[in-house]
């Protein structure tokens, strides 16, 4: 069976890439113009712009909602203040002014069977946990979904230390298990290109600056500075700032040559994109886009587990609720 899904905060389509084997994307939304260019080159459609201008009633019906949403600070007004203004208090109302609110209003209007949300690991601890608690309350208590959350490190599937939180929700209280991801994965050397232009090699000036910067902070007892990668292992996390100097992931080139930064194609591979994925923007834009993307193989495994849960249709009963939770995993139920 094929499923219709929508792709919100779509970026360059990393989550869509993982879900395409299971259905059809019927709506996409991404505000960044350069990301729209990459998305259109690869999927043949240009996403709608700012989600805040999207009327939720006009979003096509869909089975699964996908969103790698930004984490914005939540301004949580008190119940008493809302009542004094004659406004009904509700968790959904508390998220107004944030981009999560736009996801919530679409879920409320369209009632998809399931959703997958992705964010940085620190979403759990943001504002002393208040942000995450509000998100959970909206999804469970106001929207009535059964949710499962887990922080997954992609380094067992791609050669990159990349921890992200994934929130999976179902309209029915379905049984769901996150995929088991290997603790050890491919080496960084497996994604490196055979021939790389010298323009990716750091200049003497930049390399000297980075070494002096690291030495200065080492004397202060902290670890700020460049990251010279071990190509037989995995890299640091690729970030959107990689375009600045590439300092967090530098590839050694021997004793007589300065290290180099990754090429955009190598960044694509580091995130698990296939080599057929088109890079049609400048290097600067490409570095930002891949740094902001998801690790595609992780999402592909989650997608497979979500589809299995939907098609198995095993509904959890009260007697099934006894679970042991670890620090890295949190399972929440709404019945």
Secondary structure, 3 states (H helix, E strand, C coil): CCEEEEEECCCCCHHHHHHHHHEEEEEEECCCHHHHHHHHHHHCCCCECCHHHCCHHHCCCCCEEEECCCCCCCCCCCHHHHHHCCCCCCHHHHCCCCHHHHHHHHHHHHCCCEEEEEEEHHHCCHHHHHHHHHHHHHHHHHCCCEEEEEEEEHHHCCCECCEEEEEEEECCCECCCCCCCCCCCCCHHHHCCCCCCHHHECCHHHHHHHHHHHHHHHHCCCCCCCCEECCCCCECCCCCCHHHHCCCCEECCCCCCCCEECCHHHHHHHCCCCCCCCCCCCHHHHHHHHHHCCCHHHHHHHHHHHHHHHHHCCECCHHHCCCCCCCCEEEECCC
